[in-house]
Amino acid sequence: MKFPLGKILLVFLFVVLAVNFLIAQKPLQPVQEPGQESHQVPDGAGGSIQVAGPIGEAVSTGHGINYNGGPVLKGSPVPIYVIWYGNWNGTGSNTQTTVGTVETWLKTVGNTPYEHINTTYGDNTGNVSGNLTLGGAIFDTGSQGTRLSNNRLSNIVNRSFTNGLPKDTNGVYVVISASNISEQGFCSSFCGFHTAQTLSGTNIKWAFVGNVDRCPSGCEIQTTGPNSPATNVGGADGIINVLTHETEEAITDPDLNAWFDSSGQEDADKCNFNFGATLTCTTAVGCTPAAVTAGAKFNQTFGGHAYMMQQEWENAGTGFCAQHLP
Amino acid sequence: MPHGALKGLFSFMVATAVLAATQEPVSPKLTPTIITATKQVILFTGLERQVLQAIQKKDKSAVEAMTTDDFQIEMPDADPLAGPDWLDSVASRDFTLKSFVLRQMSVADLGDAAVVKYDRIQQATFKGKNDSGEFFVIDLWKKSGDSWRLANRYVARIAQVPASQKIQPKPTGKE
């Protein structure tokens, strides 16, 4: 019997090449340490990439929201810098009364049982502190006109560094616009948003919150809120509600790669316009006379004031919308 | 608002959107942002989902209850499709809507009417062939008492999606 030596050599060569090829592929797979999870994260181009997950006790998962590997803001407090854009010496809710109400909220919400819900989120090196404060505030009466775009908002934040605000990668900048200011998508698609961007060479986390009185049916909770100076002037309370949403998310997902669920929803998105149990205003809890007269609703009290704020997703148990922790 | 005026407004908005898409010289970069959706976006996302879920279940009566009697669909390069014909088509055994994702929704609130715009990515088959794709949809909803009913739809396919491709809930992760 004659062996088909040529064919055997060919098959052998093929097997050797195939084995070499398979071995060469192995280093391309992510190396995973014991106890370490890996995650698929968006690559910004419609696909996803696999990254190593955290090791440590600061990250607790399995509560309806996923950790995607990025950092959280852990400052205690996290400074929130406000840029009041447009005319805030006007009428309705475009007034210094609104400015004062919102800034008072920022100075007092830190370390409340409400803000402590955020301490259930963390990254490889620690948890969110649950503390935030007003880091500074300036007015920009209209450097970019009355019709804004995302690019123009970037310009507003960028120019704030030379107009009184520090350049702080660990803080959150919020542009709050008066109700005569339009922004692409505001009122038709969103009430606010947050993002991260390199500005003047630094990674800056910034957000936009419009005066909800521009579209009460879309973004306002109630026409007269617990802090309304007069009936049907609910802008300040509505701004505070959106502001809590954006600051919560900017802290737990500052670079858009930390905490969100499989459908892309961040912690505050999961409870958007969900308030839980509410009570009717009285002067004893800090509501204004107009709020008491109108029977405005509230669900939080601190710093001598009552507020109506959406619940936040507590990253514990099965995960749920909560008003406070504990 | 009179019915004729509403339809005129809807046609104008559709024409404007189509013209804008074809004539816009600048394509703005996609800034990754995470939005706080308006109450109307939350409401109409829920309603659009209900319609699509009824189609998935082939529940004709549920779809009929959510559409006006004169509901019709308009598409590029085709005659308007009457609601009953559309419903027969999507509720037939020939069509299977496996999954869908809605994104980039915006709502123009006109009081008793609302114009809703969004992107729909679907995995579907029609007569055994892949009918998956990405669609740009403009819907006109009219308020009827306390509820909303779909009155008119403009829909255009803007991209093909391979049958094997898994739909990403948020392709960029952040919309």
Interface residues (C-beta under 8 A of the other chain):
Chain A: V41 P42 D43 G44 A45 G46 S48 S149 N150 N151 G185 C187 S188 S189 F190 C191 G192 F193 H194 T195 Q197 C215 S217 G218 C219 V242 H245 E246 E249 D253 L256 N257 F260 S262 S263 G264 E266 A268 D269 N272 F273
Chain B: P28 T31 P32 T33 I34 I35 T36 A37 T38 K39 Q40 V41 I42 Q104 M105 S106 V107 A108 D109 Q168 P169 K170 P171 T172 G173 K174 E175
